[in-house]
């Protein structure tokens, strides 16, 4: 099974994670905040980004081969099997 690469989605999700890391480091380093305080600020967007990434990956990656799934849903004709 060939899984298509969605480069634009991977880039956007990567940019989301990168921006949160940059914001976290900037608040800790130049903002004078402790790591605990900075995490409290980015915790909600980080959890939303993780949940969104999981939802996107579920929709982008097929769970089974479509041909195989359509074969399983075909009705069985037992009258011709003698």
C-alpha positions as CSV (number, residue, x, y, z in Angstrom):
1,X,0.0,0.0,0.0
2,X,1.4,3.4,-1.0
3,X,0.7,6.2,1.4
4,X,0.7,9.6,-0.3
5,X,2.9,12.3,1.3
6,X,1.0,15.5,2.1
7,X,4.0,17.8,2.2
8,X,2.0,21.0,2.7
9,X,0.2,19.5,5.8
10,X,3.5,18.3,7.2
11,X,5.1,21.7,6.7
12,X,2.2,23.5,8.4
13,X,2.1,21.1,11.4
14,X,5.9,21.4,11.7
15,X,5.6,25.2,11.6
16,X,3.1,25.0,14.4
17,X,5.3,23.0,16.6
18,X,8.4,25.1,15.8
19,X,6.6,28.3,16.6
20,X,5.5,27.0,20.0
21,X,9.1,25.9,20.8
22,X,10.4,29.3,19.7
23,X,7.8,31.1,21.9
24,X,8.6,28.9,24.8
25,X,12.4,29.5,24.5
26,X,11.9,33.2,24.0
27,X,9.8,33.5,27.2
28,X,12.3,31.5,29.2
29,X,15.4,33.1,27.9
30,X,14.7,36.8,27.3
31,X,11.3,37.1,29.0
32,X,12.7,36.1,32.4
33,X,10.0,33.5,33.1
34,X,10.6,30.2,34.6
35,X,10.1,27.0,32.6
36,X,7.0,26.2,34.6
37,X,5.4,29.6,33.9
38,X,6.3,29.5,30.2
39,X,4.8,26.0,30.0
40,X,1.5,27.2,31.5
41,X,1.3,29.8,28.8
42,X,1.9,27.4,25.9
43,X,0.2,24.3,27.4
44,X,-3.2,24.9,25.9
45,X,-2.0,25.7,22.3
46,X,0.3,22.7,22.5
47,X,-2.5,20.3,23.5
48,X,-4.7,21.7,20.8
49,X,-1.9,21.2,18.2
50,X,-1.3,17.6,19.4
51,X,-5.0,16.9,19.1
52,X,-5.2,18.5,15.7
53,X,-2.2,16.6,14.5
54,X,-3.8,13.3,15.5
55,X,-7.1,14.2,13.8
56,X,-5.2,15.2,10.6
57,X,-3.2,12.1,10.6
58,X,-6.3,9.9,11.1
59,X,-7.9,11.6,8.0
60,X,-4.7,11.5,5.8
61,X,-3.5,8.0,6.3
62,X,-5.9,5.3,5.1
63,X,-6.5,2.4,7.6
64,X,-7.0,-0.3,5.0
65,X,-6.8,-1.0,1.3
66,X,-10.0,0.2,-0.4
67,X,-10.0,-2.7,-2.8
68,X,-9.7,-5.2,0.1
69,X,-12.4,-3.4,2.1
70,X,-14.9,-3.5,-0.9
71,X,-14.2,-7.3,-1.3
72,X,-15.1,-7.9,2.3
73,X,-18.5,-6.1,2.0
74,X,-19.6,-8.1,-1.1
75,X,-22.5,-10.5,-0.4
76,X,-21.6,-14.1,-0.4
77,X,-23.4,-16.3,-2.9
78,X,-23.6,-19.8,-1.3
79,X,-25.9,-21.2,-3.9
80,X,-23.2,-21.7,-6.5
81,X,-20.8,-23.4,-4.2
82,X,-21.6,-27.1,-4.6
